[in-house]
Amino acid sequence: NSPPEYLKMVDAKYVEKYGYSLWRAMEKELSGYAEKAAVFTFGMKIKPAETVAKLLESTMAGIGTDELGLSAAVVRYQRLLPE
């Protein structure tokens, strides 16, 4: 379990060496559920509020709202939501 500051340093070094971020590397190298899980986990460490916002948006995208997913996300990540 790496602290966010360490992951940010690793990401910066990765960009310096390869020219793109760890996020981009995960998107290029992984697919399907593995990609979603890796990107979400990395996002929760580096930018938790933005990651939760994307999750909430994804539950409301399209024709219908995923009510169970939206409710679960709000309950689970309520500590990150503004009061």
Stockholm file with secondary structure:
# STOCKHOLM 1.0

chainA/1-83         NSPPEYLKMVDAKYVEKYGYSLWRAMEKELSGYAEKAAVFTFGMKIKPAETVAKLLESTMAGIGTDELGLSAAVVRYQRLLPE
#=GR chainA/1-83 SS CCCHHHHHHHHHHHHHHHSSCHHHHHHHHCCHHHHHHHHHHHHHHHCHHHHHHHHHHHHHCSSSCCHHHHHHHHHHTGGGSCC
#=GC SS_cons        CCCHHHHHHHHHHHHHHHSSCHHHHHHHHCCHHHHHHHHHHHHHHHCHHHHHHHHHHHHHCSSSCCHHHHHHHHHHTGGGSCC
//
